[in-house]
């Protein structure tokens, strides 16, 4: 049984072709990974199949009574609700059914025989549905799922308005999983999740008997949970059976075969054209020349495989700072209440340090406190001399209505138009991306703009808060290479050990500092 059928769909956006004659089929039980470079149109594909966008051509067909759950990168929550309130809305249909059952019980007090029989039947059907759906264990299910993805330590009675972007993302993900839809559509679900929460989600998806489509650049996660890959490239969608590593192997074989076929055909075309040019004017050979021309005209020309612009990152070192960049003495992180016990540490120049730990314990707070952007709850941080930090924040604080070109140019007004464009092209952005408003760009493209701004100023200390969120596989590999080569200090928050574990000098586990139960 096909859950979803996409037939010959094409879509353009802002004058740019995103999808062209794309077909796709989702079968029951398939665990699909939708992959491709930043900006290829993966989120656009999700918007099409969820009716947020209308295709230019083609047809998208869902069968009746299929429940679809969609987690995107831009979902919002209403202030005034607690986390528990939001999670309970996952069961709103069951809650409404229980209320209807209670109404029927009240109505039975004055019902006659036939009406009573009808009401009893309705009540029985509702009761059966609620028991089958696990409604009567609702609160324990909420606790189980919330704890699995790290909401328990935040506190389920916290107002969602007080949450960070990553914490809001967790709330939406837990709500979606509690809804238990027939099809899950997940856009970068591991962003903002720590290692243990990714493990929990991995087990959940491995055991998921229904179907899901997953957008992710987290290769180990993809390998663990998908059995089909759809690759989006050059407006085309290609299906591969297997996990991500198997896809990459087959993709490289196909690419090599296509390049070889293109080269062979180009050689044949050159020979035919040379023969035609030398023989079309001679009476004795003009017939052979016309025959070659007909062969050339009928030939189905293989298009030259195009190379996507590769991102390149390079961080220019600034002057050498003092021996210690930051010295903390009995530092306690926190806002209204302490998040950690008192800790003391020294961050030495040229050292590369990764900070890990479950969300909500203060990793971002640590970076901002060290940089002086937040006051310490108690204790102190003393910064060293001649510091020139480059700071990458986890998320944009406000909607950015500037184009990528304007955003960088405003930061560096002394640069020429060509220099700014060159810098943005260097991190893998096309002309279309460069001239697009930042808030319209994909998460990965917007991250590249922010990294570009850091690269244009010499720094002797890079402070990076989850820089790999949204970046595609090639961009992550290039960023890792640049950080390894950087002649300065790095303080990195990341939930991806495979990104940092082979080049950092030490790892700070904030779980060792916390006052909370982990």
Beta strands, then each sheet from edge to edge (+ up, - down):
strand 1: 2-13
strand 2: 16-27
strand 3: 31-35
strand 4: 57-62
strand 5: 68-71
strand 6: 183-187
strand 7: 211-215
strand 8: 228-233
strand 9: 236-241
strand 10: 324-332
strand 11: 343-348
strand 12: 352-356
strand 13: 378-383
strand 14: 389-392
strand 15: 461-465
strand 16: 489-493
strand 17: 506-509
sheet 1: 2+ 1- 4+
sheet 2: 5+ 6+ 7+ 3+ 8+ 9-
sheet 3: 11+ 10- 13+
sheet 4: 14+ 15+ 16+ 12+ 17+
end
